[in-house]
Amino acid sequence: MNLVVVIGGQLAAWYNYAVVVVLIPIGLFVLYKIFIRYQILRLGNNQIQIDYPVLRKSEKYSIDQIKAWRENKVKTGKNSEYKELQILFSDRNKLSISYKEHTEYPKIIQYLTQKVPKKRDTST
């Protein structure tokens, strides 16, 4: 409603402008992070395929193109832990996968451990 008032050309109250200025960047950020960068991962046959359905873009990497991979774990409470997997490819692209966002996270770790255990970065 505030955007309609601001665009409508009527004399709007200051808070209408403030709401528009605050909410539009937040909305664009959420649109980018959640909808546009949505990705589908497929692992198998010695390759990793990353599909971006909204952008209609697909990237395929063979297992040989993995430069390094690492699993980061951070304690967030007494019994909870944040896990994130980072994969670095030979073309300098980086893929980050978190445990909370991907249902097949343990299978991805198992697959990488079986296929490319020597490229695991254990530093840190």
C-alpha positions in Angstrom: 0.0 0.0 0.0 2.9 2.4 0.8 4.4 1.8 -2.6 1.1 2.7 -4.3 0.9 5.9 -2.3 4.4 6.9 -3.2 4.0 6.0 -6.9 0.5 7.5 -7.1 1.9 11.0 -7.1 -0.1 12.1 -4.1 1.7 13.9 -1.3 2.7 11.0 0.9 3.7 11.0 4.6 7.4 10.6 5.4 6.9 7.1 6.8 5.6 5.9 3.4 8.9 6.8 1.9 10.8 5.2 4.8 8.9 1.9 4.4 9.6 1.8 0.7 13.3 2.6 1.1 13.7 -0.1 3.8 11.5 -2.9 2.4 12.5 -2.8 -1.3 16.2 -3.7 -0.8 15.2 -6.4 1.7 12.7 -7.8 -0.7 15.3 -7.8 -3.6 17.9 -9.5 -1.4 15.4 -12.3 -0.4 14.3 -12.7 -4.0 18.0 -13.1 -5.1 19.1 -15.5 -2.3 16.0 -17.7 -2.1 14.5 -17.8 -5.5 17.1 -16.8 -8.1 20.0 -18.7 -6.6 18.0 -21.9 -5.9 20.0 -24.9 -6.9 19.5 -28.6 -7.5 22.6 -30.8 -6.9 23.1 -34.2 -8.5 26.0 -36.4 -7.7 26.9 -39.7 -9.4 28.7 -41.2 -12.3 31.9 -39.4 -11.2 30.4 -36.0 -11.7 28.6 -33.2 -9.9 25.8 -31.4 -11.7 24.5 -28.1 -10.4 21.2 -26.9 -11.9 19.7 -23.4 -11.5 16.1 -23.8 -12.6 15.2 -20.1 -12.4 18.2 -19.0 -14.4 17.9 -22.0 -16.7 21.6 -22.7 -16.2 23.4 -25.9 -15.6 27.0 -26.7 -14.7 28.7 -30.1 -14.8 31.9 -30.9 -13.1 33.8 -34.2 -13.1 35.3 -35.5 -9.9 38.7 -34.7 -11.4 37.9 -31.0 -11.5 37.6 -30.8 -7.7 40.6 -29.0 -6.4 39.7 -29.3 -2.7 36.8 -29.9 -0.4 36.3 -29.2 3.3 33.6 -29.7 5.9 33.4 -26.9 8.5 31.8 -27.6 11.9 30.9 -24.9 14.4 29.5 -25.5 17.8 26.4 -23.4 18.2 25.2 -24.6 21.6 25.5 -27.4 24.0 24.2 -30.1 21.7 23.9 -28.4 18.4 26.4 -27.9 15.6 26.4 -26.0 12.3 27.9 -28.0 9.4 28.9 -26.6 6.0 30.6 -28.3 3.1 32.7 -26.2 0.7 33.9 -27.6 -2.6 36.4 -25.7 -4.7 36.6 -26.5 -8.4 39.5 -26.1 -10.8 37.8 -23.1 -12.5 37.7 -21.3 -9.1 34.0 -21.8 -8.7 33.0 -22.6 -5.1 30.0 -24.5 -3.9 28.8 -24.2 -0.3 26.3 -26.7 1.1 24.9 -26.5 4.6 23.5 -29.3 6.6 20.3 -27.5 7.5 19.5 -26.6 3.9 20.1 -29.9 2.1 18.4 -33.1 3.0 21.1 -35.4 1.5 24.0 -33.7 3.2 25.4 -37.0 4.8 25.2 -38.8 1.4 27.2 -36.0 -0.2 29.9 -36.2 2.4 30.0 -40.0 2.0 30.2 -39.7 -1.8 33.1 -37.3 -1.6 34.9 -39.4 1.0 34.7 -42.4 -1.2 35.6 -40.7 -4.5 38.1 -38.0 -3.6 39.5 -38.6 -0.1 42.9 -37.2 -1.0 41.5 -33.8 -1.9 40.0 -33.3 1.5 41.3 -30.2 3.2 41.8 -31.0 6.9 43.4 -27.7 7.9 41.8 -25.3 10.4 
